[in-house]
């Protein structure tokens, strides 16, 4: 029995998972149709066999569908797993296999990665020596030092979508070698984030995921392959002790909060790492397959609304409770500030996969008091064609605005039929969100994200180049609205390089002068490139990592982004809780559209330019933004001003750094009645009086 000394009591059915008490640990797990359960206790994470096996008795250790036991004499740090016995009858939805060691769905830390084998969990036979195990965690055994959430208003927010590992893995990151690619490494780079001006980091999945869920020879890098919804990913911890990942994650959250930066988690409640009927048995599949997954009518095959092999049955009462309790745990015990729900439309599907008008789990998330102060963001579509941008449920969910991405790309590229749609995106997309009381800040505006081209590659490639993914470039989107500016990929042509840089600044200007929450992809501020790969989910290498040499080589662009963020976040006109009025005469915050002539916007199909004034009379803010996506120079008529007022140039993307952005206090005055603009450029003027 090894070093473990314990006594066994019946225990109780709640809470689910492993709960620490002064005299021991209560274990509880759900399984409706199994016949027997064994709790396995291990001395060490890499032990091939358990030190003790506790057989749960149906009479003493089962209440309704919950199996439970109290083990005295153990506590936080105890390593455990389960074997669950029952019928293997796929035609009835059952896939019990007592040979497989299973992870507790409520495990708050996961170990066993040194010897883990996904293949061993697929093939027949005992996989104990190569199985994952949970760790008992005491959420109260951590000093938060009066940590408080920053509670940054939506209207003040700037989101930075980033990868915990990729942010500091590059040897040129300057991070301590042992901390590269970890939560601790991110802490070392908080001053950079603060200087950049972002208010929230949106972390690609940090729930424990299976790095082996990928083509042989590659590694799952993004992390959209969850296996434990309560545990921080061990691979992002610089510590090797069983509880190291939990405490290091909390250290990171606490440090970010001290810097005034919120933490938003990208959560994947639409599928798991267990895949389809040919995938591994790691946890849910071996506990109660038909409860956790949406199955096809034959009950053998898995419905695949996620595009990843299976679909969680989110509106099953057991699964819905697990999702909710996961969110509550990350907010109450891990202090995170919000969630971005990957393929959130999956959560609106019924037990059989049909779209629901009032999905219970989403309404529960929307209305729960513990989650009331968090930011909740939906990727309002799924991989099976359900598209709910503009119609996602509730009053609180913000949405990734996919049309903003596509329409801004089409305009800057120079496509026809783009001016009117771009105007709607700048205004907060009232055509998509027609509800009169909807806040513009519920639109998450972005030009790029992890899924697709980086901003540099958007202006450098016409086609995706995903050969490194070993799928013959069949993966990744073919619809990118990208333009390489004349040469595919890297070039030494200075004219093309200047045009690419200008296009990047054009995109950023549109993004940050639009109503809504702007989201910036990690590294776009220094032209991070993936060499044309628009689906780098399996590229855990320098192709995906942040290249810190860009701070020097792209210093001019970095300065532009920093100044742009700080300037736009200082403007009251860009922090409105209601849509701007489209009018000349209002004493309230408003917008007016123009073309090259005042008050004459060209909405025609062949138009490639747009100008608009933004005015907040109460705060004496008056700006004029000009966007020229045409391939020739244009001149724009400037609005007349009152006595003592002058136009000053804040931004002109055609100018080299540092002239491309001027602080208002030193901005040059514009003395002409018309402003000349280069082809494919953007400019921002600001009124100042008596300067």
Residue, then its C-alpha position, 0 to 999 in steps of 0.5 A: x500500500x506504499x506510503x499512503x495511510x488512510x481510513x475509508x468512510x462512505x462519504x457524500x455525493x457533494x461536492x463533485x470532484x475531490x474536496x479537502x476537509x481537515x481530516x481527509x478528502x471526499x471524492x464524488x463522481x457521476x456515472x449512471x449506467x456503470x456497474x462498479x467504480x474503483x478509486x486509485x490512489x498514487x504515491x507519485x505522479x509517475x508511479x506505474x501502478x496505484x499504491x492503493x485501490x478503493x472499491x466503491x460499494x453500491x450500497x455504501x458509496x452510491x447515492x442516486x447516480x453519484x459514487x462517493x467515498x471519504x478517505x481520511x488521512x490524505x489531503x491536498x497533493x494526493x494523486x488519484x484516478x478511477x477505473x469504471x466498469x460497465x457494459x461496452x455496448x456502443x449501439x446503446x451509447x455505452x463505452x465503459x472499459x475497466x482497463x482504462x484509467x480515467x481522469x476525474x472531470x472535476x480534477x483541478x490539477x493533472x499529472x502523469x504527462x511524462x509517461x502519458x500515451x494517447x495511443x495507449x488510451x485508444x488501443x485495447x488493454x490496460x493503460x495505467x502506467x501511461x494514464x493521466x491522474x488528477x491531483x487533490x487541490x485545496x482552493x483555500x490554500x493560497x494567499x491572494x494578498x487582497x487581490x481584486x478584479x480590475x473591473x474595467x468597463x467594457x467601453x474602456x477595454x482593449x483586448x490582447x489575444x495571446x498564447x501563454x507559451x508562445x509569448x515567451x518561448x522564443x530564446x530572444x524573449x529575455x525571460x529566464x530560461x526555466x520560465x520561458x513559455x510559462x505563466x511565470x514567464x508571462x509575469x516577467x513581460x507584464x511591463x510590456x503589456x502595460x506599456x502597449x496599453x491593453x487592458x485585458x489579455x485573452x488567453x488561448x486555452x489554458x484548461x488542461x489539454x492533450x498536446x498529443x491530439x494532433x498529426x504524428x510528429x506535431x504537437x497541439x499548440x493552440x490547446x483547443x483539445x480540453x481534457x480537464x475543465x477545472x485544471x490549468x495546463x501543466x505544460x505552461x508551468x515552470x514548476x514540476x510539483x503536482x500543485x505547481x501549475x495551480x499556484x503559478x497560474x494564480x501568481x500570474x493572475x494576481x500579478x496581472x491584476x496588480x498591473x490593472x490588466x484583466x484575464x479572460x480565458x478562451x474556453x472550449x466547452x464544445x468538444x473534448x480531446x476524446x475525439x470520435x468513436x476511434x478516439x481515446x478513452x480518457x475521462x468522459x467517454x468511460x464515465x457516461x458516454x451518452x450523457x457527455x456527448x451528442x450521439x448520432x441516432x445509431x448511438x455508435x457515432x458522434x455528432x460533430x458540430x465542433x469540427x473536432x470529432x465530438x460535441x459536448x452535450x452542453x444542455x444535459x443537466x450533468x454537463x451543463x452543471x459541470x460547465x457552470x461549476x467550471x466557470x464559477x471555480x475559475x472566477x471565485x477561486x482562480x480570480x479570472x475576469x471573463x471568458x471567450x466561449x469557443x464555437x459558442x453556438x454549440x452551447x445552444x444545441x439540444x441533447x440531439x443537436x438541434x438549435x434551441x431558442x432558449x438554451x438552458x446553459x447559456x441563460x444560466x451563464x447569463x444570469x448567474x450572480x457570481x458571473x455577473x461582473x465578468x466579461x462573457x464573449x461568444x464566438x457565435x457560430x459553430x463548425x456545422x453552419x449555425x451562425x448567430x452573430x447578431x442573434x446570440x441569446x441574452x443581454x450580456x454576451x458580447x460577440x466576436x464580430x466576424x463581419x468586422x474582420x471581413x468587411x475591413x479586410x475587403x475595404x483596405x484591400x480595395x474591393x468593390x461594394x465595401x464603403x457602406x458596409x465598412x461605415x456600419x462596422x465603424x458605427x458599431x454594426x447597427x445592421x447586425x445588432x439592431x436592438x435599440x438598447x444594445x451597447x456598441x461595446x458588445x461588439x468585439x472588433x478584430x481584423x486578425x485573431x489566432x485563427x487565420x493570417x497574422x496582420x503582417x501575413x494578411x498584407x504579404x500573402x494571397x494564398x495560405x501556405x500550410x504545408x508544415x501542418x502535414x495536411x497538404x494545405x487542405x486545412x485552414x480557411x481559403x477565404x482570407x480577403x488578403x493581398x500581398x501588395x505585389x509579391x508573395x511572401x518576404x521581399x526586399x522591394x522597399x516600395x512593397x514593404x512601405x505599402x505593406x506597412x501602410x496597409x497594416x497601419x490602415x487596418x489598425x486605424x480603422x480598428x481603433x476608431x470604430x465603436x466597440x471593443x478592439x481586439x489585437x492579436x499577439x505580435x501584430x504590433x511588431x509584424x509577427x509572421x507565420x510565413x503564410x500559415x493561417x492555421x498554425x494550431x500545431x506549430x509549437x515553434x518559432x513560426x508561432x512564437x512572439x519574436x522579440x527582435x521585432x521590438x527593435x526592427x519594428x520599433x516605428x510600428x510598435x510606437x504607432x500602436x502604443x500611441x494609437x491605443x493610448x490616444x483612442x482610449x483617452x477619447x470619450x467619443x470612442x467610449x460610448x455606451x450607446x450608438x452615435x447619432x448620425x447627424x450634423x446638429x446634435x449636441x450629443x456625441x455624433x458621427x457624420x459621413x463624408x466623401x472627398x467632399x463634405x457631406x457627400x459620402x460615396x456609397x457606390x459600388x466603385x467607391x474606395x474612400x470614406x471620411x467621417x467626423x466624430x464629435x463630442x460637444x460636452x468634452x470638446x472632442x472633434x475629429x476628422x478621419x479620412x480613409x483612402x483605399x483607392x490606388x491613387x491619391x485623393x484630396x479631402x475637403x476639411x470641415x470649416x471651423x469656428x473662431x480660434x479653432x484649428x485642425x492638427x494632424x494626429x495620424x497619417x499612415x503614409x508618413x514614416x515614423x515618427x511623423x505617422x503619429x503626433x501627440x496632440x500637444x505637438x501635432x502640426x497644424x493643417x493650414x489648407x482647406x483640403x487634405x491631400x492623401x496618398x493612395x491607400x492611406x488613412x489620416x486623423x485630424x483633431x480640432x484644438x483651440x488656442x494652442 
